[in-house]
Amino acid sequence: MAKYLVTGAAGFIGRSIAAALLARGESVRGVDHFLTGKRENLVGLEAMEFVEGDLTDPVVCAHVCSGVEIVFHEAALASVPRSVADPIATNRNCVDATLNLLVAAREAGVRRVVYAGSSSVYGETPTLPKHEEMLPAPITPYAVAKLAGEHYLAAFSRVYGMENVTLRYFNVFGPHQDPASHYSGVLAIFCRKMLAGEQPTIHGDGAQSRDFTYIDNVVAANLLAAAAPGEKVAGRFMNVATGSAISLNQTFDLLCGLTNYKGKPAYGEPRSGDIKHSLADIRLAKELLGYAPQVDFAEGLRRTVEWYRNAQ
Ligand code: UD1
């Protein structure tokens, strides 16, 4: 019987959490329906009990929650531009799936759901860094869907006594992130292109900045969130990031050094729904979880480029 369930286990973040749990000798069940998850991400996770299924189906949710104590809910249809193109699909795979999962988790007696929240809920308010006392102001369907999920988690804590926790991730990157779709995270796209000698495109002027967070920091935050005392974390949401930001232009320069790319970037139209700057205040996660980023951006980028180089 699995103690932990990881949803989106064939996705970048889900597979990374599952790998860390397995490395600790935990019993893990994973679920994915391969809408964006990849079968190759399951390589190395053979000790995990894997269920292929869609969380928009309540029967699947009931099945995967049975016997589980803690859920890491990473399944989602990530990407801001994808949600602009197809808000209904984003809603179905983020909001409907999350509510189905929570209902099933409650019925199965799951103690805690740790949820992949998103920095996008802060919208484009100019205040920096973003801190949790700020009112959410989502500006895209993706951000609305992610925010709905965290409100559902908090409500289920409040009315049913579940110990749910939301971690608002800021631009996660690292090994196993899919570089192949134009909905992929920017660093995955740039690593793949620049290693192949292809010109990357910067949307806008490249002055936009992000608090890019290396995957190991996000995995560590999840493990801390699973273990933290319920009275401290139940119903809470907090930023998970590094607390420093870098512009896309600066990132491109760093990547030139790491990938040996000699060209210039192409500059295209700014992307609809893009925000200019994103930077997190990470004091709350430190206070509630004892979280501190272990891998800084430069080291994370170096490891990521190495991984894509070997994966090519
Ligand atoms: C957003 C959310 C993040 C969410 C993620 C899911 C914010 C601040 N962040 O990240 O919480 O988890 O979506 O996908 O809302 N870009 C290029 N060239 C490319 C691709 C992207 O210049 O080929 C630019 C984008 O226009 C953007 C930046 O890179 O300015 C980052 O884009 P992306 O990696 O898609 O992430 P966000 O939209 O910031």
Boltz pocket constraint, residues with backbone or C-beta under 6 A from the ligand:
constraints:
  - pocket:
      binder: B
      contacts: [[A, 78], [A, 79], [A, 80], [A, 117], [A, 118], [A, 119], [A, 120], [A, 121], [A, 169], [A, 170], [A, 171], [A, 172], [A, 182], [A, 183], [A, 184], [A, 185], [A, 186], [A, 187], [A, 189], [A, 201], [A, 202], [A, 203], [A, 204], [A, 208], [A, 210], [A, 248], [A, 270], [A, 271], [A, 273], [A, 274], [A, 275], [A, 277], [A, 278]]
      max_distance: 6.0
